[in-house]
Amino acid sequence: TINELQGFPEDNCHICYLGYSPEMFERKTLRLKSGSHYSFEPRNPGKIVYASSHDRGLHHALGVWQVLRNELGKWAELHIYYNLEGLYHNASIPDEVVKISPEHTKKGSARARYCLAMLEKYRDNGIVLHGPVSKEKIAAELKQSRMMMYPCDPVTFT
């Protein structure tokens, strides 16, 4: 275990699920006579969730969205759960400031501008902005969705 490798006393170690407990994702099921399970919480096969900061890969998610939507059908939706104020801030950094900024600021500003352009372009094409919500709400949404999209590619360590 990690505590043995690093020399940490076991009573000082605790598994942390990034604020989520596995119980939040348990699905209510009924065991059928055949031995299979039937879920009372059906998934929406067209629902995809992105629930992270915009700087961790939202530009990738938006870049492939139209391809995914064409593949899944016009009923597919990308639900974005996060506070996008940082996105608007990064996109609004003036060009003259970006030019003299560190590389991560240049990259972050370019990604933010791209994201805003794609959000505008796909506004009526299955993209749903929710803003920040509780972790219980995220867990409930993930249980109903087809997948969670997390193409992690941070500009800097966050």
C-alpha positions, 0 to 999 in steps of 0.5 A: 500500500502507499502508506507502507511505501511512503512510511505513513502510519496506516491510522493517518491514511484515508482514502479520499474520493475527491469529495464523492463517495461510491454510495452516491453512484449506486443504482437502484436495481431489481434482480430478475429470476433470470439472474440479471438486474434491471435498473430503475434509474434508466440512462439517457443514451444521448446525454454526455456530461462535462463537469470540470473546469474549462481549462482542463479540456473543454476545448477538446470536448467542444472540438469533437462535439459535432462529430459525436452528435452526428454519430449519436443523433440529433437528440444527443446533448452535451451538458456542461456543469461548471462556473464559466466565469474564468472562461469569460475572464481568460477570453477577455484578456486584451491582445497586447497583454496576452502578447507579453504574458507567460506561455500558459496565459497565452494558451489559456486565453486562446483556448478560452476564446475558442471555447466561447466561439464554439459555444456560440456556434453550437448554441442550438446544437445540443449544448446545455450550460448548467453552471455550478451545481452540488456534487449530489446533483453531479452524481445524479446527472452522471447516473443518468448519462451515457458518459462523462467527457473528461479530455484532461489537458490542463494549461498549468497544474490546477 
